[in-house]
Amino acid sequence: MKAVLPAVARGLLEPHLPAAIAPAWFTTPAEANAMIADAAIAWVDMQPTALVADAIRAAGPDLKWVSTIYAGLDAFPLDLLRDRDVTLTNGAGINAVTVAEYAVLGILAAAKRLDVVLRAADRQDWLKDAPGKIELDGTKTLVVGYGTIGRLIGDRLAAFGVEVTGVTRSGRDGTLTPDAWVERLGDYDWLVLAAPSTDATKALIGAQELAAMKPSAWLVNIARGDMIDQQALHAALTDGSIAGAFLDPTDPEPLPAGHPLWTAPNCMISMHMSGRSQTQMFQRGAALFLENAHAFVAGRPMRNVADLASGY
């Protein structure tokens, strides 16, 4: 069976592929679109992610399995895959540690106002007092999306003495359900977004939610930029209704020069670096693909099979 695979992963994959898989290695979007026409398997991750959707739409009727190292599936034509009964496996867990570390980085940077310190250093200005005096110990964090990444965030924050509450669809293990967390927003010092991107999470944080937060609270987003109403966030930062925001993703990306968020008060933007702040992403992705490839050929269950109806 034919598999369209990224040439950059050839050295990691080729010696270990099942004999039943005939690889076709692409280096350009045009090659991926051409090769997928008669392929049964496709790993066609590309940047920007719109190219992935283009490639999948170019697939023929033989396509049975799409693999991706991305955890978020908002760029994928899920309806098309569902209609064609194509299995999609994602990269949940591949970037989990580094993304969780980035969330903690954001909270620490906000607590101690490292952004202010670094800007003073750039000016060679020796500050006479600390611009950030929050101690994490004893503070409270709400993590919206308490899956693999959310739990890792919670574990790391707990080591700093932070009381962590998660939000899940089921309300398992003492977490809050989607209909219960907004009314509790005023209880928390940190609001962390770590949920998968779906239609239900678009503009999850708007004017109402921002108004419900403590004026001293920070918003930390390591999920997707479209989860926040950017205009409402800018207004909240400008009028001081929240203390600040640490934004790894934004909407759009890249955030254009001159966008109001670049200069919004107390706003730190890290240019969606969280998942890329590591050296093992492709190695982990290749290992996951190989594990699933052997399972696929043998007819065994695969890891990280996405729920196409739910979007993750």
PLY file of the C-alpha trace (Angstrom):
ply
format ascii 1.0
element vertex 312
property float x
property float y
property float z
element edge 311
property int vertex1
property int vertex2
end_header
0.00 0.00 0.00
1.25 3.46 -0.86
2.12 6.00 1.82
2.90 9.66 1.14
5.53 10.72 3.66
7.72 13.78 4.31
11.21 13.44 2.85
12.67 15.17 5.90
11.67 12.10 7.96
13.02 9.55 5.49
16.08 8.67 7.55
13.95 8.06 10.62
11.22 6.07 8.87
12.57 4.13 5.89
14.62 1.47 7.75
11.68 0.61 10.00
8.60 0.72 7.76
6.49 -2.44 7.44
7.23 -4.32 4.22
3.63 -3.85 3.12
4.05 -0.06 2.90
5.49 1.48 -0.27
6.68 4.99 0.63
6.52 8.04 -1.64
8.63 10.90 -0.27
7.47 14.45 -0.89
9.47 17.65 -0.56
6.97 20.22 -1.87
3.21 20.79 -1.57
2.82 20.07 -5.28
4.50 16.68 -4.84
2.30 15.84 -1.87
-0.86 16.76 -3.79
0.16 14.60 -6.74
1.34 11.61 -4.70
-1.74 11.42 -2.48
-4.08 10.77 -5.39
-3.60 6.99 -5.16
-2.25 6.68 -1.61
-3.73 4.68 1.26
-1.69 6.45 3.94
-0.68 10.09 4.22
1.53 12.06 6.55
1.46 15.43 4.83
2.23 17.93 7.57
3.29 21.26 6.07
3.43 24.93 7.00
1.23 26.85 6.74
-1.26 24.20 7.81
-3.69 25.22 5.08
-1.43 23.21 2.77
-2.31 20.06 4.72
-6.01 20.53 3.99
-5.23 21.14 0.31
-3.30 17.88 0.11
-6.03 15.87 1.84
-8.64 17.28 -0.54
-6.49 16.04 -3.42
-6.63 12.46 -2.11
-8.29 9.68 -4.05
-10.66 6.95 -2.85
-7.85 4.70 -1.58
-7.00 6.94 1.37
-7.62 5.12 4.66
-5.37 6.75 7.24
-4.00 10.28 7.76
-1.29 10.82 10.35
-0.17 14.15 11.78
2.23 15.33 14.45
-0.10 18.23 15.21
-2.27 17.88 18.31
-4.76 20.48 17.13
-6.88 19.49 14.16
-8.55 22.79 13.31
-6.69 22.96 9.97
-7.94 19.55 8.82
-11.05 18.95 6.67
-12.65 16.75 9.31
-16.03 16.52 7.57
-14.35 15.22 4.43
-12.37 12.63 6.37
-15.49 11.53 8.23
-17.51 11.24 5.04
-14.79 9.12 3.46
-14.36 6.99 6.59
-10.68 7.93 6.87
-8.93 7.38 10.20
-6.99 10.38 11.53
-4.30 10.00 14.19
-2.87 13.12 15.79
0.27 14.07 17.68
-1.27 14.51 21.13
1.54 14.14 23.64
4.43 14.81 21.25
4.73 18.43 22.34
3.04 18.07 25.71
6.06 18.60 27.96
7.43 21.65 26.19
3.98 23.27 25.88
3.32 22.67 29.58
6.69 24.20 30.41
5.78 27.23 28.32
2.57 27.72 30.27
4.54 27.70 33.51
7.08 30.06 31.91
4.26 32.47 31.11
2.93 32.40 34.65
6.38 32.88 36.19
7.20 35.70 33.76
3.93 37.41 34.64
4.37 36.92 38.40
7.82 38.47 38.40
7.24 40.76 35.38
10.28 39.42 33.58
9.20 41.36 30.49
9.69 44.64 32.37
13.06 43.48 33.72
14.34 42.52 30.26
13.23 45.80 28.72
15.03 47.67 31.48
18.14 45.61 30.79
17.91 46.50 27.10
17.95 50.15 28.17
20.81 49.43 30.62
18.51 50.75 33.31
19.17 49.26 36.78
15.74 48.96 38.39
15.54 49.99 42.05
12.60 47.72 42.87
11.10 44.49 41.60
8.32 45.13 39.05
6.66 41.80 39.83
6.12 40.63 43.40
3.62 37.79 43.08
4.60 34.53 44.74
2.97 31.53 43.08
2.61 29.71 46.39
-0.99 30.02 47.54
-2.39 31.28 44.25
-5.12 29.51 42.28
-5.13 28.46 38.63
-7.99 27.35 36.40
-6.83 25.23 33.46
-9.48 25.03 30.74
-8.77 21.75 28.98
-7.39 19.23 31.46
-6.14 16.63 29.03
-2.54 15.51 28.55
-1.08 19.03 28.43
-3.45 20.44 31.03
-2.54 17.76 33.57
1.17 18.33 32.97
0.62 22.04 33.61
-1.25 21.19 36.79
1.50 18.87 38.04
4.17 21.52 37.49
2.19 24.32 39.09
1.37 22.15 42.10
5.11 21.93 42.77
5.08 25.73 43.20
2.28 25.50 45.75
-0.45 26.54 43.30
-3.97 25.20 43.79
-5.04 23.91 40.37
-8.55 23.23 39.08
-9.13 21.72 35.65
-12.04 21.93 33.24
-13.12 18.82 31.32
-16.18 17.83 29.35
-17.03 15.07 31.84
-16.13 16.75 35.12
-13.93 13.76 36.01
-11.64 13.68 39.04
-12.97 16.86 40.61
-12.70 19.01 37.48
-15.32 21.55 36.48
-17.68 20.92 33.57
-18.02 23.34 30.62
-21.22 24.82 32.08
-19.71 25.51 35.53
-16.34 27.22 35.16
-17.34 30.71 33.97
-19.24 31.51 37.17
-16.11 30.55 39.14
-13.65 32.72 37.20
-13.44 35.29 39.97
-11.85 32.67 42.24
-8.65 32.35 40.23
-5.41 34.26 39.85
-4.42 32.53 36.62
-6.63 31.40 33.74
-4.81 28.97 31.42
-6.29 27.89 28.09
-5.15 24.40 27.07
-8.26 23.04 25.35
-8.34 21.59 21.82
-9.61 23.94 19.15
-13.16 23.11 18.06
-16.20 25.07 16.96
-17.27 25.13 20.60
-14.05 26.80 21.79
-13.96 29.68 19.30
-14.16 33.01 21.19
-14.39 30.99 24.40
-13.02 34.01 26.24
-14.90 37.19 25.43
-15.97 40.35 27.19
-18.22 38.49 29.65
-15.50 36.06 30.73
-12.84 38.76 30.97
-15.15 40.89 33.11
-15.66 37.92 35.45
-11.94 37.56 36.13
-10.16 39.20 39.04
-8.59 42.56 38.11
-5.32 41.04 39.38
-5.64 37.87 37.27
-3.62 36.96 34.19
-4.80 35.09 31.09
-2.35 32.53 29.68
-3.11 30.98 26.29
-1.11 28.01 24.99
-3.98 26.57 22.93
-5.25 28.47 19.86
-5.54 32.18 19.22
-9.17 32.02 18.11
-10.23 30.94 21.60
-10.01 34.59 22.66
-12.01 37.50 21.32
-8.97 39.65 20.50
-10.89 42.92 20.51
-12.38 42.18 23.92
-8.95 41.20 25.24
-7.38 44.40 23.98
-10.13 46.40 25.68
-9.64 44.52 28.96
-5.89 45.08 28.87
-6.31 48.75 28.00
-8.79 49.54 30.75
-7.05 47.32 33.31
-9.96 44.96 33.93
-7.41 42.13 34.00
-3.76 42.36 35.02
-2.30 41.01 31.80
-2.03 38.26 29.21
0.63 35.82 28.07
-0.24 34.75 24.53
1.64 31.97 22.79
-0.83 31.66 19.88
-2.63 34.64 18.39
-5.31 35.18 15.79
-4.18 35.67 13.09
-0.71 34.14 12.86
1.73 35.63 12.27
0.36 38.63 14.14
0.79 41.49 11.67
2.99 44.46 12.42
0.89 47.25 13.86
-1.69 44.91 15.41
-2.98 46.46 18.68
-1.95 43.44 20.78
1.75 44.09 20.09
1.54 47.28 22.13
-1.31 46.43 24.50
-0.49 47.08 28.18
0.86 44.08 30.09
0.70 41.73 27.11
3.46 39.23 26.37
3.44 37.47 22.99
5.67 34.44 22.38
4.88 33.85 18.68
3.60 30.27 19.05
7.02 28.99 20.07
5.80 26.60 22.77
5.62 23.43 20.70
8.79 24.26 18.80
10.92 24.84 21.88
12.42 21.35 21.79
14.68 19.15 19.67
12.75 15.87 19.69
9.44 16.70 17.99
10.22 15.00 14.68
11.85 11.99 16.35
8.80 11.51 18.57
6.49 12.00 15.61
8.37 9.43 13.55
8.30 6.91 16.39
4.55 7.38 16.79
4.00 7.02 13.04
6.02 3.78 12.93
4.14 2.32 15.88
0.84 3.13 14.20
2.05 1.95 10.79
2.78 -1.52 12.13
-0.58 -1.55 13.92
-2.38 -0.38 10.76
-0.85 -3.10 8.60
-1.60 -5.75 11.23
-5.16 -4.54 11.77
-4.52 -3.63 15.40
-5.82 -0.50 17.18
-3.69 2.59 16.63
-2.68 5.26 19.15
-4.11 8.79 19.15
-7.09 8.08 16.92
-9.02 11.35 16.71
-12.75 11.71 17.23
-13.69 13.43 13.98
-17.06 14.48 15.33
-15.56 16.18 18.37
-12.58 17.61 16.50
-9.78 16.14 18.62
0 1
1 2
2 3
3 4
4 5
5 6
6 7
7 8
8 9
9 10
10 11
11 12
12 13
13 14
14 15
15 16
16 17
17 18
18 19
19 20
20 21
21 22
22 23
23 24
24 25
25 26
26 27
27 28
28 29
29 30
30 31
31 32
32 33
33 34
34 35
35 36
36 37
37 38
38 39
39 40
40 41
41 42
42 43
43 44
44 45
45 46
46 47
47 48
48 49
49 50
50 51
51 52
52 53
53 54
54 55
55 56
56 57
57 58
58 59
59 60
60 61
61 62
62 63
63 64
64 65
65 66
66 67
67 68
68 69
69 70
70 71
71 72
72 73
73 74
74 75
75 76
76 77
77 78
78 79
79 80
80 81
81 82
82 83
83 84
84 85
85 86
86 87
87 88
88 89
89 90
90 91
91 92
92 93
93 94
94 95
95 96
96 97
97 98
98 99
99 100
100 101
101 102
102 103
103 104
104 105
105 106
106 107
107 108
108 109
109 110
110 111
111 112
112 113
113 114
114 115
115 116
116 117
117 118
118 119
119 120
120 121
121 122
122 123
123 124
124 125
125 126
126 127
127 128
128 129
129 130
130 131
131 132
132 133
133 134
134 135
135 136
136 137
137 138
138 139
139 140
140 141
141 142
142 143
143 144
144 145
145 146
146 147
147 148
148 149
149 150
150 151
151 152
152 153
153 154
154 155
155 156
156 157
157 158
158 159
159 160
160 161
161 162
162 163
163 164
164 165
165 166
166 167
167 168
168 169
169 170
170 171
171 172
172 173
173 174
174 175
175 176
176 177
177 178
178 179
179 180
180 181
181 182
182 183
183 184
184 185
185 186
186 187
187 188
188 189
189 190
190 191
191 192
192 193
193 194
194 195
195 196
196 197
197 198
198 199
199 200
200 201
201 202
202 203
203 204
204 205
205 206
206 207
207 208
208 209
209 210
210 211
211 212
212 213
213 214
214 215
215 216
216 217
217 218
218 219
219 220
220 221
221 222
222 223
223 224
224 225
225 226
226 227
227 228
228 229
229 230
230 231
231 232
232 233
233 234
234 235
235 236
236 237
237 238
238 239
239 240
240 241
241 242
242 243
243 244
244 245
245 246
246 247
247 248
248 249
249 250
250 251
251 252
252 253
253 254
254 255
255 256
256 257
257 258
258 259
259 260
260 261
261 262
262 263
263 264
264 265
265 266
266 267
267 268
268 269
269 270
270 271
271 272
272 273
273 274
274 275
275 276
276 277
277 278
278 279
279 280
280 281
281 282
282 283
283 284
284 285
285 286
286 287
287 288
288 289
289 290
290 291
291 292
292 293
293 294
294 295
295 296
296 297
297 298
298 299
299 300
300 301
301 302
302 303
303 304
304 305
305 306
306 307
307 308
308 309
309 310
310 311
